[in-house]
C-alpha cells in the first residue's frame, strides 16, 4: 500500500480506481473559522463517508485517515503508520520544512525552520551541546533537581489543600527552562516582568493553538489570517515579539563581557563556537540571529511539552491509584523519602519510567508532528511522493495502533516492562518525539526534566482529587495537548 501520483487542479484531483470523488470541499472561509485539527477532522469524516478506497498506514480498528487531501492549494499527505513514518521522514528529499513555515518567528526559530546545510550545522551543534551540558557534565541536572525541590516545597505550603497546580508547574518550568539556556536561575522578583511576559505568552499560545498550527502547516494562509486578525493573530504576534526581546537582551548582555562569553552554558558554548569559526575565515551559519532563534525555539518547545507532561502525570496518578501506589513504593524502596533523585537512577526505577513512557503514548502530547516538505518527487513503496507536497505524520494514530500496542486505549504502564518487571523495554511503533534527523533535539533533556520532577513529586506526596472526585481528562489543543485547569491535592507522605 502506498501513495499514488497525484494530478489535477487545486480543487479537483484525479481520483484513483475504486475511489469516489468528494463533491463538496470546505471553502477557504470555513477553513479559516475552524482550528486546523477541526478542519482536518471535518474533511476526514467527509472522505470516510464518500470514499471507498485505500488508506495508507492504518489498521482496520483505527479511524481511517485519507492518504492525501488538499487544504486550499496545498497537497497534504497524511501518514499514520510508524514504520512508514520512519521511512518517509528519513528520506533525504523529505527533510525540509515547508517554505516560510516559521517566517513569523525571529530567524525562523533557528534550526527548527532552517533547511539545507544551515539546518544541519545548527541542529548538530544544538544536539551535541545539550547532550554535553545536560547528560554529560551534569550541570543541567543539578539545576533541574534544585527547581524540582523548590516546586515540591511550594506545594507543601498548601498543606494538602486543593491547588490549581498547572500554573505553579508552568512557573517552575519557565524558571527551569531559562536556567538551562541562560546558565543562571531566573529570579522571580528581579526578573518578574520577564516571567509575566513569558507566562502571558504561554497562556495566549494555549488559546491560539489554531493560529500557530496554520502558520506552521499552511504558511500561505498567514497573510490572510494577519490581515483579518483571525484567531486574534495580531495580539499573538505582539506578545511573541515581547518574548523574543527577552532573548535579545540576554544575548546582548553576554556579548558585552569577555567573562560572559566563556561561560559553560548554551549561550556561552554558542558564542565560543562562533568565535572559533570566525578565526578560520570560512563561511558558516553561526550568527547572533541564529543563536537567538535557537534559544527561542528550544525554550518554547521544551517548556510547553514538559508542562503538559507533568500536568497529565499528576492527573493520571489521581485517577489510577493502584499505579500511584506502585510508583511510590518503588521510589521508597530504591531512593527513600529523603534521597536525591538522579537521572542515572532511572534504570533502578523501571515502573516509574514505564509510567512516564505510557503517559506519552496514551496522551500523545504532540498528536501531529511538525510538517515536512518534499523537495523533489521520489519513490516510496512503488508510488511517487510528489514534489511540493507537505507531509503530516499523525502521532496519535501511531501511538494507538493495536498492531503495536495491545488494548491501545487503556493506560497500561506494564506494557513497557519486561516479563519480570525488572527493566524497561523498547516497543515497536513508539516514537513520541518523532523520527529521523529532524526529531526533537531536546528529547534527552526533556526526558530528564520530566523524570526528575515526577520522581521528586511522587517521593514527597500522594496525589488526590478534592473530595475524591474523578479528574477531568478532557483536553484542549494548542502547542500540544493540554489538560483543562483543575485543582488537585498534594498530600505529604
N, C-alpha and C positions, 0 to 999 in steps of 0.2 A: 504494500500500500504506500503510495507516495503522493506528491503534489503535482498536478498536471500543469502543463504550459498554459498560461492564461493569456487570452487576447480579448480585444474588444474596446468599447468606449468606457468612459468614466462610469456611466450609469448602467450600462449593459455589458455583460461579459459572455463569452462563448461558453455555453453550458455543456458539460461533459455528458457522454451517453449514460442514461439511467437517472439523470437529474432533471428536475423541472425548474423552470425559472421562477424566482420570486417576483410577482408582478408589481409589488409596491416596495419601494425602498424609503427609508426615513429621509425626510427633507433636511437640508442643512439647518433650517430654522429649528426644527425639532431636535436635531442633534445638539445644538448649542444650548438648549434648555435642559438638557439632562447631563448627568455625570457620564464620563467615558464608560464606566462599567455598566451603568444602567442602559446606555445606548447599545453596547455590545450585547447585553442580555436580551434586549428587545429584538435586535437583529437575529440573534441566535434562535430565539423562540420562533420567529417568522420562518427561518430556514428549516427548523425542525419540523414544522407543520406542513411545509410545502415541498421540501426537497426529499426525494428518495435518492439517496446517494451514498457516496463513500466518504467516510470521515477519517481523518488522519490521526493516528496515535491515540485512540480512545478504546476503552473497554466497554463491553455491552452494558455493564451496570453503571457506567459513568454518564453524566449528561453529554450529549453529542454536541461537540463544538464544530462549526464549519471549518473545513480545511483552508478556506480562503474567503474573504469578503472585501468589499470596497467601503471605505469610510470616506465619503466625499470622493476626491480623485485618487486617494491613496489606497493602494493594494496592501492588504494585511494578510499575512499567513499566520495562522494560529497553530501552535504545537502543544499537545497535551500529553505526550509520552516522554518520559525521562531519557530513555535510550536514544530516541530520535533527537531530543533536545541537545544531548551531549554531542551528537554527530554534527548537527547543523550549527551549533554555537561555537564549535571548534574549527569550523571551516574557514580558511583564510579569507574567503570572499564575503564572509558574514560577520566579520569582527568590528565593523564600523558602527557608529551611532548615526541615526538619521541626520542629514544636514540641517543645521540650525536648531536642533532639538534643545540645546542648552544655551542658546543665544541670550536668553533673559537673565542668565546668571553671569556674574563678573568672570571674565576669562574662560567662559564656557564651563565653569565649575572645575577647572583644571583637567586632570586626566579623565574624568568621567565623560566629558563632552568632546575630548580631542580624538583625532584619528591618525592613522599612519605612524610614522616614526616618532613624532612628537608624543603621541599617546603612549607608545611602547616605552620611551625613555622616562616619562613622568611616572607611569604606573610602576615600572620596575624599581625606581627609587623609592616610591611610597611604600611598596610592599616590603622591600628589604629593610627600610628604616624602621617601620612599625614592628617588624619581626625582631629586629635587634633591640630596640628600646623596650618593647612590650614583653616579649617572650624570651629575650636573651639576657640583657643586663638586669632585668627585674625592676627598673626604675618606675615603669608604669604600674607594675603590680603593687608596689608599696603605696602608690597614690590611690589606687582602687581600694586597697584594704582600708586605708585611712578614711576615705569617703564612705565606704560601706558601714564602718563602725559609727561614723557621725550620723548616718541615716538611722541606724539602729538606736542610738542614744536619743535622737529626736522622737522616734516612735515610743520609747519608754516614757517620755514625758506625758504622753496621752493617758497613761495609767490604765490601759486596756479599754478605754472608751472608744466609740466609733470615730474613725477619722476618714476624711476624703483623701485617700492615700496616693492617688495618681499625681497630684500636684507636688507633694513632698518628694516623690520619686523623680519627677521631672526636674525640680530644682537641684536635687543631688546630682543628677546626670549632667545638667548644664555645667556645674562646677567641675565634675569629674572629667567630662569631655574636653573642656578648655584647659584643664590642668595637664592633660596628656599632650596637648598640642603646644601650649604656651610654656610648659615646663615650670609652672608656678600655680599654686592654688588660687582660685578666684575668691576674693573676699566679698562676702555678701553685702557688707556695709560700704567698703571703699569702692567696689565695683557695682554698686547697687543699680545704677542706671543701665549698665550693660546687661545685668541679669534680667531686669524688667524688659528691655528691648528684645532679648532672646526669647524670653517666655511669651511675650506678646506675639512674636512672630510664629512661635511653635503653635500657639492656640489658633492663630489665623490660618496657618497651614493645615491644621486639623479640620478647620471649617471649609477650606478652599481646596480640598484634595482634587476636585473636578478640574479646577483651573490648572493645577500643576500637571495632572495627567494629560490634559490636552496639549499643553506647551511641549512636553517631552515626547509624546507619542504622535501628535499631529501638529507639528510646528507651523504648518501652513495656515492653521486657524488662529494663531496667536494675534496677528494684527486685527482680525475681526473681533476677537474677544477683548482686546485692548480698546479698540475704537468704541465699542458699545458698552464697555465696562461690565461685561458679563462676569458672573461669579465674584463681583467686587474685585476685579483684577487689578485696578489701579491702586487700591489700598494694599493689596498683596505686594506689588512691586515697590511701593513706598516703604513698607516695613522691611522688605528684603534689602533695600539699599541701606537702611539703618544697620542691619545685620552685617552687611559687607564692610561698613565703615569701622566696625569693631576690629575686624581682622586687618584692615588697612592701618589703623592706629598702632596695633601691636607690632606689625612688621616694620613700620616706620621707626618706632621706638627702638627696635632691635638693631636697625641699621645704623643708628646714631652712636653706638657704643661698640668698641672693639671687643670688650669683655662679653657683651651680649651675643656677638657673632659666633663665639666659640662654645656656647652652652650646649650641653649634651641633651637636646630635645629635638622635636621635629623641625622647628624653625631654624635652630642653630645648625643642625645637620644639613638642611637645605642650603642655607647661606654659605656654609663651608664648601659644599659641592659646587655651588655657583662660582665661588672664587677660584676653585681648582680648575674648573672648565675654562674660565676666562684666561688663566695663565697660559693655556696651550694655544689660545687664539683660533680654535676651530669652532665652527658653528655648533650651537647646542640650544636646547629649549629651556634651560634653567634661567628663569626670569622672575622678577618680583611679582609680575602679574600672575604667572602660573603658580607661584607659591601661595598667593592669596586665594586663587581659585581652588587649589588643592586643600587648603585649610578649611575653607568654607564647606566644601562638599564632604570632607572627612567628618567634620563636626555634625553637619545636618544628618547625614546617613547613619552615623554611629549613634547619635543621641536619640533619634526617633525610634529606631528599631529596638534599642535597649530599654527605653521607657515602656514601649508596648510589650516587650518580652517579660519584663519583671512584673508589669501590671497583670498580665494573663496568668503568670505563675502564681501570684497571690490569690487570684480568684479560683484557680483550679485547685489549690490547696484547701481553700474553704469549701469547695464542692466535694472533693474526693478526700474525705477524712482518713480513709484507710491508706491512701497514698501518702498523705502528710505524715501519718504516724511512722511509716517505713522510712521516710526521709529523715525525720527527727531521730529515730532510733539509730540509723546508720551514722549520722553525724555525731551523736553522743558516744557511740562505741569507738569511732575512729579518731575524732578530733577532741571531743569533750565539749562541755559548755563554755569553757574559757580559752580553748586553744585558738591559735591563729589559723584562719582559713587560707590555704595556699593553693594556687592553681596546680602545682605539682602533685597535690594530694588527690586529684580527681580520679586517678585510677583506683584509689582506695575507697572511693565513694561511687561505685558503679550505678547504684539505684538512683542516687541524686542526679547523676549525669544523664541517666536514661530518662528521667522525668523532664529534664531540660530539653533533650532531643525530641521527646514525644510532644512537648508543648509546641515546638517549632514546626513539627509535622502537622499536628492536629489543627493548629490555628492558621498556619501558612501566613505569617505576618506580611510577607511581600507576595501577594497572590498572583501578580503578573510581573515577570522580570522586566527590567528596563529594555526598551526595544533595540533591535539590531537593524542594520540597513545593508541590503545586498548590493555590493559594489559592482558586480558583474554576474551575469547568469551562470549558473553551474548545475551540474547533475547531482541528484541525490536519489538513490534507490530507483534509478531508471527514469526519473522525472526531472524536469527543469525548474529550478527556482529562479524566477525572473529577476532581472536587473531592476533596481529601483524599488523593490518591494520592502516592506517593513516586516520584521519577524517578531511576534509576540509569543512568549512561552508562558503557558498557564501553569504556574507553580502549584496552585491549589489542586488542580486536577491530577498533577503528577504525584503530589503527596497524599492523595486519597485514592490512588489506583489500587484496586483489590488484587491485581496481579502481583503486586509487590508488598502490599500491606493487608494482612488478614483483618477483616472487620474494620475497614478504614475509618468509619465514622465514630468508632469507640476510642476513648482515651485509655491506652494500654502501654504504660512505660516499659513493661516487661518484654515487649517485642524487641527492644534494643539490648536485651541481655542474653548472655549465653545460657545454655540449659541449666547450669548450676548457679546462675546469677552472679558469678564472680567477676565478670568483665563485660564491658560494653562492646557490642558488635556493630559492624557496618552493614547496612541494609541496602540492597539494590533499589534504585529509584529514589533514594534520599538525597536531596540537594537543595536545602532551603536558601543557600546563598548563591544560587545559580551555578553554572558550569563553565569550564574553559578559562581562557586567558582574560576575559573581562568579568569574571565573577567578583564578588565583593572583596576588595583588597584588605579590608579591616576585619575579615572573618575571625582571625585568631584573637585579636584584641577584644572584639565583641563577645566572643565566647568566654574569654577570661573575665570580662567585666560582669557578664550575666551570672557566671558560675560563682564568683566571689560574693556578689551581692546576695544571690539566692541562698547560698550555703550560710552566710553570715546571719541573714534574717531568720532562717529556719533553726539555726543554732540558738538564737535568743528568744524566739517567740513561737507560740501556737497561733494559727490564723483562723479566725472565726468571723461569721457574718453577724451583725446585730440581730438579737432575738432568734438566733439560729435559722435565719431566713436562708433561702437559696440565692446564690449570687446570680446576677443578671449577666448572661454570657452573650447577649446581643452586642453588635459592634457597629462602628462607623468606619468608613474608608477614607483615609486622607493620604499621607505619605506611606501609610501601611494600614494594617487592620488594628484598630484601637478599641478597647472596651469602653462602654459608656461609664461616665463618672459615677462612683458609688462609694459608700462607706464600708470599711471592714475594721475588725478589732485585732490589734496586736497584743496578745496576752503573754506576759513574760513567763518563761518556763523555769 
